[in-house]
Amino acid sequence: MDEAAERFLAEVRAFARDVVAREAPAWAQGKRVDPAIFTSAAGIGLTRIEVPVAFGGLGFGFRTKVNACAILAAVDFGFAMALVNTHNVAKRVAISAPAQLARMLLPDLLTGRASACTALTEPGAGSDAGAMQCRAEKAPGGWVIEGEKTWIVNARHARHTIVYAQCAEPGQASGIAAFLVDLTDPACTQHAVDSAISQVSIGTGGFRLNRCFVPDERLLLPAGTAFKAILEEINGARIYVAAMNCAMVSAALRIAQSYGDTRQTFGKPLSHHANWREKLAECATALAAAWSLVEAALTAIDAGENVQHLAAAAKVNAVTLAQRELPMLLHAMGAEGLREIYLFARHIGSAQLAALTDGSTAMLLGRLGCWDPTPIQL
Ligand SMILES: Cc1cc2nc3c(=O)[nH]c(=O)nc-3n(C[C@H](O)[C@H](O)[C@H](O)COP(=O)(O)OP(=O)(O)OC[C@H]3O[C@@H](n4cnc5c(N)ncnc54)[C@H](O)[C@@H]3O)c2cc1C
């Protein structure tokens, strides 16, 4: 990683520590994220990481994005997801939109004045995204889109969405295209989607497009290319979600380790009780393996290799680690771990969300059954 990327990540660390950590406990209690925080995040470059320099981006590589996501998620997974989703739309607009449209939309996205989302999931089609019902019909000069999307990161406040819609018969993955839609169009209605796990910072929401007219230049990815492109993008997302879950466990482990050195029970620090320490040791060992899998996926990407299986394995492994170890670490803190100032409860909820985003654990496991990861000739 070059010096500029290292400097950028140092700024992300300071931002996570000084701004996100201060706000995150209130977000977990349902407080709305102040839009000024998104603009501050954009100010240090968090919406520009992989966007080409020619479009006002930083032009860094995928690894830098993964590290930035992990640093933010160590404090608040939802906020990290919200930012990276806007970032990913900005990158797609820079790459795939006609230059004039890109130059019109990017300033607001890159400065955090507007947020954005990528929408596949519908009330009747989640895991089986190819079965989406949202339809796009050709009209003179554009397309008319009708349908509903739900459980979309940022959709409660996003200005722009890349919406996936079927242009052919339902169920045909090759008939799905991607359109850039302005959600302030009167033909769109937006709403928040809340979960019992308070994660306001992730901004989940949905929208309905009521025969929304979208001009031809907003067809970002035509049928035949869109579904393949989003599956590739989701492969990358699995790697940063894996890193984010590792980072959540790392942050929780560090807190428990240092608490264990100060909290006394039965006349000695918790960390001097072998069976207390053993639990943390098991967690640290599994965490090291999870980070290694993320690194293996990143190395494979750097080498231009197919990462489909590695990315899926890294995500499944990191998310199940977080689902298992975060409650253990909370328990290791005793009642103190339940306090709002700590991140345990917040991260436990986030791990449940992570298990569903960018390919659910069950769906990914279904694909990994035929994977042979043996690295040497036997
Ligand atoms: C916090 C959050 C953020 C999200 N952000 C986005 C976003 O930005 N954009 C977007 O498009 N979508 C987003 N989603 C939606 C997400 O992609 C879906 O939740 C996911 O694809 C699962 O779909 P579903 O919830 O409809 O579950 P269903 O498809 O109804 O499945 C229910 C359960 O059954 C399992 N299952 C389904 N089929 C099979 C099978 N064949 N074999 C074994 N198990 C199976 C699933 O894994 C799941 O556990 C988000 C979801 C969440 C929770």
The ligand as a MOL file (V3000), in Angstrom:
LIG
                    3D

  0  0  0     0  0            999 V3000
M  V30 BEGIN CTAB
M  V30 COUNTS 53 58 0 0 0
M  V30 BEGIN ATOM
M  V30 1 C -29.1750 -5.0680 7.0520 0
M  V30 2 C -29.4900 -5.5170 5.6660 0
M  V30 3 C -29.0290 -4.7810 4.5810 0
M  V30 4 C -29.3470 -5.1660 3.2740 0
M  V30 5 N -28.9390 -4.3900 2.2280 0
M  V30 6 C -29.3190 -4.7000 0.9650 0
M  V30 7 C -28.9930 -3.8270 -0.1310 0
M  V30 8 O -28.3340 -2.7830 0.0420 0
M  V30 9 N -29.4290 -4.1640 -1.3710 0
M  V30 10 C -30.1690 -5.2900 -1.6010 0
M  V30 11 O -30.5390 -5.5180 -2.7480 0
M  V30 12 N -30.5050 -6.1280 -0.5770 0
M  V30 13 C -30.1070 -5.8640 0.6910 0
M  V30 14 N -30.4590 -6.6780 1.7460 0
M  V30 15 C -31.2810 -7.8540 1.4990 0
M  V30 16 C -30.5010 -9.1440 1.5800 0
M  V30 17 O -29.7390 -9.2930 0.4140 0
M  V30 18 C -31.5430 -10.2670 1.7870 0
M  V30 19 O -32.0230 -10.1530 3.1130 0
M  V30 20 C -30.9430 -11.6220 1.5430 0
M  V30 21 O -30.6650 -11.7900 0.1840 0
M  V30 22 C -31.8970 -12.7390 1.9940 0
M  V30 23 O -33.1550 -12.5460 1.4280 0
M  V30 24 P -34.4630 -12.5760 2.3670 0
M  V30 25 O -34.1960 -11.7550 3.5640 0
M  V30 26 O -35.6190 -12.2380 1.5200 0
M  V30 27 O -34.5610 -14.0830 2.8510 0
M  V30 28 P -35.2240 -15.2940 2.0430 0
M  V30 29 O -34.7210 -15.3120 0.6570 0
M  V30 30 O -36.6860 -15.2680 2.2590 0
M  V30 31 O -34.6120 -16.5280 2.8360 0
M  V30 32 C -34.9710 -16.8000 4.2010 0
M  V30 33 C -33.8890 -17.6810 4.8160 0
M  V30 34 O -33.8190 -18.9010 4.0970 0
M  V30 35 C -32.5200 -19.0960 3.5880 0
M  V30 36 N -32.6340 -19.6690 2.2530 0
M  V30 37 C -33.2790 -19.1470 1.1820 0
M  V30 38 N -33.1680 -19.9670 0.1300 0
M  V30 39 C -32.4200 -21.0190 0.5410 0
M  V30 40 C -31.9170 -22.1870 -0.0900 0
M  V30 41 N -32.1200 -22.4220 -1.3840 0
M  V30 42 N -31.1780 -23.0370 0.6310 0
M  V30 43 C -30.9300 -22.8070 1.9300 0
M  V30 44 N -31.3590 -21.7180 2.5890 0
M  V30 45 C -32.0880 -20.8390 1.9030 0
M  V30 46 C -31.8700 -17.7250 3.5500 0
M  V30 47 O -30.4680 -17.8140 3.6900 0
M  V30 48 C -32.4980 -17.0550 4.7590 0
M  V30 49 O -31.7640 -17.4180 5.9040 0
M  V30 50 C -30.1210 -6.3380 3.0550 0
M  V30 51 C -30.5530 -7.0960 4.1480 0
M  V30 52 C -30.2560 -6.6960 5.4350 0
M  V30 53 C -30.7470 -7.5220 6.5910 0
M  V30 END ATOM
M  V30 BEGIN BOND
M  V30 1 1 1 2
M  V30 2 1 2 3
M  V30 3 2 2 52
M  V30 4 2 3 4
M  V30 5 1 4 5
M  V30 6 1 4 50
M  V30 7 2 5 6
M  V30 8 1 6 7
M  V30 9 1 6 13
M  V30 10 2 7 8
M  V30 11 1 7 9
M  V30 12 1 9 10
M  V30 13 2 10 11
M  V30 14 1 10 12
M  V30 15 2 12 13
M  V30 16 1 13 14
M  V30 17 1 14 15
M  V30 18 1 14 50
M  V30 19 1 15 16
M  V30 20 1 16 17
M  V30 21 1 16 18
M  V30 22 1 18 19
M  V30 23 1 18 20
M  V30 24 1 20 21
M  V30 25 1 20 22
M  V30 26 1 22 23
M  V30 27 1 23 24
M  V30 28 2 24 25
M  V30 29 1 24 26
M  V30 30 1 24 27
M  V30 31 1 27 28
M  V30 32 2 28 29
M  V30 33 1 28 30
M  V30 34 1 28 31
M  V30 35 1 31 32
M  V30 36 1 32 33
M  V30 37 1 33 34
M  V30 38 1 33 48
M  V30 39 1 34 35
M  V30 40 1 35 36
M  V30 41 1 35 46
M  V30 42 1 36 37
M  V30 43 1 36 45
M  V30 44 2 37 38
M  V30 45 1 38 39
M  V30 46 1 39 40
M  V30 47 2 39 45
M  V30 48 1 40 41
M  V30 49 2 40 42
M  V30 50 1 42 43
M  V30 51 2 43 44
M  V30 52 1 44 45
M  V30 53 1 46 47
M  V30 54 1 46 48
M  V30 55 1 48 49
M  V30 56 2 50 51
M  V30 57 1 51 52
M  V30 58 1 52 53
M  V30 END BOND
M  V30 END CTAB
M  END
